[in-house]
């Protein structure tokens, strides 16, 4: 899954640690999501979208068939 989490985090001038605290997850979780090493649960994806006031689709999109 592709994501724009780092972009939204930067737009709101948040560190990974600050966002993790707001969402109730670890900084390592934020790092893994940003690097597309971890796909968040649906619950966490909704939390992220709600936090930034956008839709899930604004933050996350399916990976392309070649893995990008």
TIDOTI-28332 format. One record per residue: residue number from 1; residue in three letters; x, y, z of N, C-alpha, C, O in turn. Coordinates in nm, 2 decimals, always signed. Layout:
<atoms>
atom seq->NUM type->ala n_xx->X n_yy->Y n_zz->Z ca_xx->X ca_yy->Y ca_zz->Z c_xx->X c_yy->Y c_zz->Z o_xx->X o_yy->Y o_zz->Z
...
</atoms>
This chain:
<atoms>
atom seq->1 type->unk n_xx->+0.08 n_yy->-0.12 n_zz->+0.00 ca_xx->+0.00 ca_yy->+0.00 ca_zz->+0.00 c_xx->+0.09 c_yy->+0.12 c_zz->+0.00 o_xx->+0.19 o_yy->+0.13 o_zz->+0.07
atom seq->2 type->unk n_xx->+0.06 n_yy->+0.22 n_zz->-0.08 ca_xx->+0.12 ca_yy->+0.35 ca_zz->-0.08 c_xx->+0.06 c_yy->+0.44 c_zz->+0.02 o_xx->-0.06 o_yy->+0.43 o_zz->+0.05
atom seq->3 type->unk n_xx->+0.13 n_yy->+0.54 n_zz->+0.06 ca_xx->+0.07 ca_yy->+0.63 ca_zz->+0.16 c_xx->+0.14 c_yy->+0.77 c_zz->+0.15 o_xx->+0.25 o_yy->+0.78 o_zz->+0.10
atom seq->4 type->unk n_xx->+0.07 n_yy->+0.87 n_zz->+0.20 ca_xx->+0.12 ca_yy->+1.01 ca_zz->+0.20 c_xx->+0.13 c_yy->+1.05 c_zz->+0.35 o_xx->+0.12 o_yy->+1.17 o_zz->+0.37
atom seq->5 type->unk n_xx->+0.15 n_yy->+0.96 n_zz->+0.44 ca_xx->+0.16 ca_yy->+0.99 ca_zz->+0.58 c_xx->+0.27 c_yy->+1.09 c_zz->+0.61 o_xx->+0.25 o_yy->+1.19 o_zz->+0.68
atom seq->6 type->unk n_xx->+0.38 n_yy->+1.07 n_zz->+0.55 ca_xx->+0.50 ca_yy->+1.16 ca_zz->+0.58 c_xx->+0.46 c_yy->+1.31 c_zz->+0.53 o_xx->+0.50 o_yy->+1.40 o_zz->+0.59
atom seq->7 type->unk n_xx->+0.39 n_yy->+1.32 n_zz->+0.42 ca_xx->+0.35 ca_yy->+1.45 ca_zz->+0.36 c_xx->+0.26 c_yy->+1.51 c_zz->+0.46 o_xx->+0.27 o_yy->+1.63 o_zz->+0.49
atom seq->8 type->unk n_xx->+0.15 n_yy->+1.44 n_zz->+0.50 ca_xx->+0.06 ca_yy->+1.50 ca_zz->+0.60 c_xx->+0.12 c_yy->+1.54 c_zz->+0.73 o_xx->+0.09 o_yy->+1.64 o_zz->+0.79
atom seq->9 type->unk n_xx->+0.21 n_yy->+1.46 n_zz->+0.78 ca_xx->+0.28 ca_yy->+1.48 ca_zz->+0.90 c_xx->+0.37 c_yy->+1.61 c_zz->+0.88 o_xx->+0.37 o_yy->+1.70 o_zz->+0.97
atom seq->10 type->unk n_xx->+0.44 n_yy->+1.63 n_zz->+0.77 ca_xx->+0.52 ca_yy->+1.75 ca_zz->+0.75 c_xx->+0.43 c_yy->+1.87 c_zz->+0.73 o_xx->+0.46 o_yy->+1.98 o_zz->+0.78
atom seq->11 type->unk n_xx->+0.31 n_yy->+1.86 n_zz->+0.67 ca_xx->+0.22 ca_yy->+1.97 ca_zz->+0.65 c_xx->+0.17 c_yy->+2.02 c_zz->+0.79 o_xx->+0.14 o_yy->+2.14 o_zz->+0.80
atom seq->12 type->unk n_xx->+0.17 n_yy->+1.93 n_zz->+0.88 ca_xx->+0.12 ca_yy->+1.97 ca_zz->+1.02 c_xx->+0.24 c_yy->+1.99 c_zz->+1.11 o_xx->+0.22 o_yy->+2.01 o_zz->+1.24
atom seq->13 type->unk n_xx->+0.36 n_yy->+1.99 n_zz->+1.06 ca_xx->+0.48 ca_yy->+2.01 ca_zz->+1.14 c_xx->+0.48 c_yy->+1.92 c_zz->+1.26 o_xx->+0.51 o_yy->+1.97 o_zz->+1.37
atom seq->14 type->unk n_xx->+0.46 n_yy->+1.80 n_zz->+1.24 ca_xx->+0.47 ca_yy->+1.70 ca_zz->+1.35 c_xx->+0.59 c_yy->+1.60 c_zz->+1.33 o_xx->+0.62 o_yy->+1.57 o_zz->+1.22
atom seq->15 type->unk n_xx->+0.65 n_yy->+1.57 n_zz->+1.44 ca_xx->+0.75 ca_yy->+1.46 ca_zz->+1.44 c_xx->+0.68 c_yy->+1.33 c_zz->+1.44 o_xx->+0.56 o_yy->+1.32 o_zz->+1.47
atom seq->16 type->unk n_xx->+0.76 n_yy->+1.23 n_zz->+1.41 ca_xx->+0.70 ca_yy->+1.09 ca_zz->+1.41 c_xx->+0.66 c_yy->+1.06 c_zz->+1.55 o_xx->+0.55 o_yy->+1.00 o_zz->+1.57
atom seq->17 type->unk n_xx->+0.73 n_yy->+1.10 n_zz->+1.65 ca_xx->+0.70 ca_yy->+1.08 ca_zz->+1.79 c_xx->+0.57 c_yy->+1.15 c_zz->+1.83 o_xx->+0.48 o_yy->+1.09 o_zz->+1.90
atom seq->18 type->unk n_xx->+0.56 n_yy->+1.27 n_zz->+1.79 ca_xx->+0.43 ca_yy->+1.35 ca_zz->+1.82 c_xx->+0.31 c_yy->+1.28 c_zz->+1.76 o_xx->+0.21 o_yy->+1.27 o_zz->+1.83
atom seq->19 type->unk n_xx->+0.32 n_yy->+1.24 n_zz->+1.64 ca_xx->+0.21 ca_yy->+1.18 ca_zz->+1.57 c_xx->+0.18 c_yy->+1.04 c_zz->+1.64 o_xx->+0.06 o_yy->+1.01 o_zz->+1.66
atom seq->20 type->unk n_xx->+0.28 n_yy->+0.97 n_zz->+1.67 ca_xx->+0.26 ca_yy->+0.84 ca_zz->+1.74 c_xx->+0.18 c_yy->+0.86 c_zz->+1.87 o_xx->+0.09 o_yy->+0.78 o_zz->+1.90
atom seq->21 type->unk n_xx->+0.22 n_yy->+0.96 n_zz->+1.95 ca_xx->+0.15 ca_yy->+0.99 ca_zz->+2.08 c_xx->+0.01 c_yy->+1.02 c_zz->+2.05 o_xx->-0.08 o_yy->+0.98 o_zz->+2.13
atom seq->22 type->unk n_xx->-0.02 n_yy->+1.11 n_zz->+1.95 ca_xx->-0.16 ca_yy->+1.15 ca_zz->+1.92 c_xx->-0.24 c_yy->+1.03 c_zz->+1.88 o_xx->-0.36 o_yy->+1.02 o_zz->+1.92
atom seq->23 type->unk n_xx->-0.18 n_yy->+0.93 n_zz->+1.81 ca_xx->-0.26 ca_yy->+0.82 ca_zz->+1.76 c_xx->-0.26 c_yy->+0.70 c_zz->+1.86 o_xx->-0.33 o_yy->+0.60 o_zz->+1.84
atom seq->24 type->unk n_xx->-0.17 n_yy->+0.70 n_zz->+1.96 ca_xx->-0.16 ca_yy->+0.59 ca_zz->+2.06 c_xx->-0.09 c_yy->+0.47 c_zz->+2.00 o_xx->-0.12 o_yy->+0.36 o_zz->+2.03
atom seq->25 type->unk n_xx->+0.01 n_yy->+0.50 n_zz->+1.92 ca_xx->+0.10 ca_yy->+0.39 ca_zz->+1.86 c_xx->+0.24 c_yy->+0.43 c_zz->+1.89 o_xx->+0.27 o_yy->+0.53 o_zz->+1.95
atom seq->26 type->unk n_xx->+0.33 n_yy->+0.34 n_zz->+1.86 ca_xx->+0.48 ca_yy->+0.37 ca_zz->+1.88 c_xx->+0.53 c_yy->+0.45 c_zz->+1.76 o_xx->+0.48 o_yy->+0.44 o_zz->+1.65
atom seq->27 type->unk n_xx->+0.65 n_yy->+0.51 n_zz->+1.78 ca_xx->+0.72 ca_yy->+0.58 ca_zz->+1.67 c_xx->+0.76 c_yy->+0.48 c_zz->+1.57 o_xx->+0.75 o_yy->+0.51 o_zz->+1.45
atom seq->28 type->unk n_xx->+0.79 n_yy->+0.36 n_zz->+1.61 ca_xx->+0.83 ca_yy->+0.26 ca_zz->+1.51 c_xx->+0.72 c_yy->+0.22 c_zz->+1.42 o_xx->+0.74 o_yy->+0.19 o_zz->+1.30
atom seq->29 type->unk n_xx->+0.59 n_yy->+0.23 n_zz->+1.47 ca_xx->+0.48 ca_yy->+0.20 ca_zz->+1.38 c_xx->+0.47 c_yy->+0.31 c_zz->+1.27 o_xx->+0.44 o_yy->+0.28 o_zz->+1.16
atom seq->30 type->unk n_xx->+0.49 n_yy->+0.44 n_zz->+1.31 ca_xx->+0.48 ca_yy->+0.55 ca_zz->+1.22 c_xx->+0.59 c_yy->+0.53 c_zz->+1.11 o_xx->+0.57 o_yy->+0.55 o_zz->+0.99
atom seq->31 type->unk n_xx->+0.71 n_yy->+0.50 n_zz->+1.16 ca_xx->+0.82 ca_yy->+0.48 ca_zz->+1.07 c_xx->+0.79 c_yy->+0.37 c_zz->+0.97 o_xx->+0.81 o_yy->+0.39 o_zz->+0.85
atom seq->32 type->unk n_xx->+0.74 n_yy->+0.26 n_zz->+1.01 ca_xx->+0.71 ca_yy->+0.14 ca_zz->+0.93 c_xx->+0.60 c_yy->+0.18 c_zz->+0.83 o_xx->+0.61 o_yy->+0.14 o_zz->+0.71
atom seq->33 type->unk n_xx->+0.50 n_yy->+0.25 n_zz->+0.87 ca_xx->+0.39 ca_yy->+0.29 ca_zz->+0.78 c_xx->+0.45 c_yy->+0.38 c_zz->+0.67 o_xx->+0.42 o_yy->+0.36 o_zz->+0.55
atom seq->34 type->unk n_xx->+0.53 n_yy->+0.48 n_zz->+0.71 ca_xx->+0.58 ca_yy->+0.58 ca_zz->+0.61 c_xx->+0.67 c_yy->+0.51 c_zz->+0.51 o_xx->+0.68 o_yy->+0.55 o_zz->+0.40
atom seq->35 type->unk n_xx->+0.74 n_yy->+0.40 n_zz->+0.55 ca_xx->+0.83 ca_yy->+0.33 ca_zz->+0.46 c_xx->+0.76 c_yy->+0.22 c_zz->+0.39 o_xx->+0.82 o_yy->+0.14 o_zz->+0.31
atom seq->36 type->unk n_xx->+0.63 n_yy->+0.21 n_zz->+0.40 ca_xx->+0.55 ca_yy->+0.11 ca_zz->+0.34 c_xx->+0.59 c_yy->-0.03 c_zz->+0.38 o_xx->+0.58 o_yy->-0.13 o_zz->+0.30
atom seq->37 type->unk n_xx->+0.64 n_yy->-0.05 n_zz->+0.50 ca_xx->+0.68 ca_yy->-0.18 ca_zz->+0.55 c_xx->+0.57 c_yy->-0.24 c_zz->+0.63 o_xx->+0.57 o_yy->-0.36 o_zz->+0.66
atom seq->38 type->unk n_xx->+0.47 n_yy->-0.16 n_zz->+0.66 ca_xx->+0.36 ca_yy->-0.21 ca_zz->+0.75 c_xx->+0.23 c_yy->-0.14 c_zz->+0.70 o_xx->+0.23 o_yy->-0.01 o_zz->+0.69
atom seq->39 type->unk n_xx->+0.13 n_yy->-0.22 n_zz->+0.68 ca_xx->+0.00 ca_yy->-0.16 ca_zz->+0.64 c_xx->-0.08 c_yy->-0.15 c_zz->+0.77 o_xx->-0.10 o_yy->-0.25 o_zz->+0.84
atom seq->40 type->unk n_xx->-0.13 n_yy->-0.03 n_zz->+0.80 ca_xx->-0.21 ca_yy->-0.02 ca_zz->+0.93 c_xx->-0.34 c_yy->-0.09 c_zz->+0.93 o_xx->-0.40 o_yy->-0.12 o_zz->+0.82
atom seq->41 type->unk n_xx->-0.39 n_yy->-0.12 n_zz->+1.04 ca_xx->-0.52 ca_yy->-0.18 ca_zz->+1.05 c_xx->-0.62 c_yy->-0.08 c_zz->+1.00 o_xx->-0.59 o_yy->+0.04 o_zz->+0.99
atom seq->42 type->unk n_xx->-0.74 n_yy->-0.12 n_zz->+0.97 ca_xx->-0.85 ca_yy->-0.03 ca_zz->+0.92 c_xx->-0.88 c_yy->+0.07 c_zz->+1.03 o_xx->-0.90 o_yy->+0.19 o_zz->+1.00
atom seq->43 type->unk n_xx->-0.88 n_yy->+0.03 n_zz->+1.16 ca_xx->-0.90 ca_yy->+0.12 ca_zz->+1.27 c_xx->-0.80 c_yy->+0.23 c_zz->+1.27 o_xx->-0.83 o_yy->+0.34 o_zz->+1.29
atom seq->44 type->unk n_xx->-0.67 n_yy->+0.19 n_zz->+1.26 ca_xx->-0.56 ca_yy->+0.29 ca_zz->+1.26 c_xx->-0.57 c_yy->+0.38 c_zz->+1.14 o_xx->-0.54 o_yy->+0.50 o_zz->+1.15
atom seq->45 type->unk n_xx->-0.60 n_yy->+0.32 n_zz->+1.03 ca_xx->-0.61 ca_yy->+0.41 ca_zz->+0.90 c_xx->-0.72 c_yy->+0.51 c_zz->+0.92 o_xx->-0.70 o_yy->+0.63 o_zz->+0.88
atom seq->46 type->unk n_xx->-0.83 n_yy->+0.47 n_zz->+0.98 ca_xx->-0.94 ca_yy->+0.57 ca_zz->+1.01 c_xx->-0.89 c_yy->+0.68 c_zz->+1.11 o_xx->-0.92 o_yy->+0.80 o_zz->+1.09
atom seq->47 type->unk n_xx->-0.82 n_yy->+0.63 n_zz->+1.21 ca_xx->-0.77 ca_yy->+0.73 ca_zz->+1.31 c_xx->-0.68 c_yy->+0.83 c_zz->+1.25 o_xx->-0.68 o_yy->+0.95 o_zz->+1.27
atom seq->48 type->unk n_xx->-0.59 n_yy->+0.78 n_zz->+1.16 ca_xx->-0.49 ca_yy->+0.87 ca_zz->+1.09 c_xx->-0.57 c_yy->+0.97 c_zz->+1.00 o_xx->-0.55 o_yy->+1.09 o_zz->+1.01
atom seq->49 type->unk n_xx->-0.67 n_yy->+0.92 n_zz->+0.93 ca_xx->-0.74 ca_yy->+1.01 ca_zz->+0.84 c_xx->-0.82 c_yy->+1.11 c_zz->+0.92 o_xx->-0.82 o_yy->+1.23 o_zz->+0.89
atom seq->50 type->unk n_xx->-0.89 n_yy->+1.07 n_zz->+1.03 ca_xx->-0.96 ca_yy->+1.16 ca_zz->+1.11 c_xx->-0.87 c_yy->+1.27 c_zz->+1.17 o_xx->-0.91 o_yy->+1.38 o_zz->+1.18
atom seq->51 type->unk n_xx->-0.76 n_yy->+1.22 n_zz->+1.22 ca_xx->-0.66 ca_yy->+1.32 ca_zz->+1.28 c_xx->-0.63 c_yy->+1.43 c_zz->+1.19 o_xx->-0.62 o_yy->+1.55 o_zz->+1.23
atom seq->52 type->unk n_xx->-0.61 n_yy->+1.40 n_zz->+1.06 ca_xx->-0.57 ca_yy->+1.50 ca_zz->+0.96 c_xx->-0.69 c_yy->+1.57 c_zz->+0.89 o_xx->-0.68 o_yy->+1.66 o_zz->+0.82
atom seq->53 type->unk n_xx->-0.81 n_yy->+1.52 n_zz->+0.92 ca_xx->-0.93 ca_yy->+1.57 ca_zz->+0.87 c_xx->-0.95 c_yy->+1.54 c_zz->+0.72 o_xx->-1.00 o_yy->+1.63 o_zz->+0.64
atom seq->54 type->unk n_xx->-0.90 n_yy->+1.43 n_zz->+0.68 ca_xx->-0.91 ca_yy->+1.39 ca_zz->+0.54 c_xx->-0.97 c_yy->+1.25 c_zz->+0.53 o_xx->-1.00 o_yy->+1.18 o_zz->+0.63
atom seq->55 type->unk n_xx->-0.99 n_yy->+1.20 n_zz->+0.41 ca_xx->-1.04 ca_yy->+1.06 ca_zz->+0.39 c_xx->-0.92 c_yy->+0.96 c_zz->+0.39 o_xx->-0.81 o_yy->+1.00 o_zz->+0.37
atom seq->56 type->unk n_xx->-0.95 n_yy->+0.84 n_zz->+0.41 ca_xx->-0.85 ca_yy->+0.73 ca_zz->+0.41 c_xx->-0.78 c_yy->+0.74 c_zz->+0.27 o_xx->-0.66 o_yy->+0.72 o_zz->+0.26
atom seq->57 type->unk n_xx->-0.86 n_yy->+0.75 n_zz->+0.17 ca_xx->-0.81 ca_yy->+0.75 ca_zz->+0.03 c_xx->-0.71 c_yy->+0.87 c_zz->+0.01 o_xx->-0.62 o_yy->+0.86 o_zz->-0.08
atom seq->58 type->unk n_xx->-0.72 n_yy->+0.98 n_zz->+0.08 ca_xx->-0.63 ca_yy->+1.09 ca_zz->+0.07 c_xx->-0.49 c_yy->+1.05 c_zz->+0.12 o_xx->-0.39 o_yy->+1.10 o_zz->+0.07
atom seq->59 type->unk n_xx->-0.49 n_yy->+0.96 n_zz->+0.22 ca_xx->-0.36 ca_yy->+0.92 ca_zz->+0.28 c_xx->-0.31 c_yy->+0.79 c_zz->+0.22 o_xx->-0.19 o_yy->+0.78 o_zz->+0.20
atom seq->60 type->unk n_xx->-0.40 n_yy->+0.70 n_zz->+0.20 ca_xx->-0.35 ca_yy->+0.56 ca_zz->+0.15 c_xx->-0.41 c_yy->+0.53 c_zz->+0.02 o_xx->-0.52 o_yy->+0.57 o_zz->-0.02
atom seq->61 type->unk n_xx->-0.33 n_yy->+0.46 n_zz->-0.06 ca_xx->-0.38 ca_yy->+0.41 ca_zz->-0.19 c_xx->-0.32 c_yy->+0.27 c_zz->-0.22 o_xx->-0.21 o_yy->+0.24 o_zz->-0.17
atom seq->62 type->unk n_xx->-0.39 n_yy->+0.19 n_zz->-0.30 ca_xx->-0.34 ca_yy->+0.06 ca_zz->-0.33 c_xx->-0.20 c_yy->+0.06 c_zz->-0.40 o_xx->-0.18 o_yy->+0.16 o_zz->-0.48
atom seq->63 type->unk n_xx->-0.12 n_yy->-0.03 n_zz->-0.37 ca_xx->+0.01 ca_yy->-0.04 ca_zz->-0.45 c_xx->-0.02 c_yy->-0.08 c_zz->-0.59 o_xx->-0.12 o_yy->-0.15 o_zz->-0.62
atom seq->64 type->unk n_xx->+0.06 n_yy->-0.03 n_zz->-0.68 ca_xx->+0.05 ca_yy->-0.07 ca_zz->-0.82 c_xx->+0.09 c_yy->-0.21 c_zz->-0.84 o_xx->+0.16 o_yy->-0.27 o_zz->-0.76
atom seq->65 type->unk n_xx->+0.05 n_yy->-0.28 n_zz->-0.95 ca_xx->+0.09 ca_yy->-0.42 ca_zz->-0.97 c_xx->+0.24 c_yy->-0.45 c_zz->-0.97 o_xx->+0.28 o_yy->-0.56 o_zz->-0.94
atom seq->66 type->unk n_xx->+0.32 n_yy->-0.35 n_zz->-1.00 ca_xx->+0.47 ca_yy->-0.37 ca_zz->-1.00 c_xx->+0.53 c_yy->-0.35 c_zz->-0.86 o_xx->+0.65 o_yy->-0.35 o_zz->-0.84
atom seq->67 type->unk n_xx->+0.44 n_yy->-0.32 n_zz->-0.76 ca_xx->+0.48 ca_yy->-0.31 ca_zz->-0.62 c_xx->+0.51 c_yy->-0.17 c_zz->-0.57 o_xx->+0.55 o_yy->-0.16 o_zz->-0.46
atom seq->68 type->unk n_xx->+0.49 n_yy->-0.07 n_zz->-0.66 ca_xx->+0.52 ca_yy->+0.07 ca_zz->-0.62 c_xx->+0.40 c_yy->+0.12 c_zz->-0.54 o_xx->+0.41 o_yy->+0.24 o_zz->-0.50
</atoms>
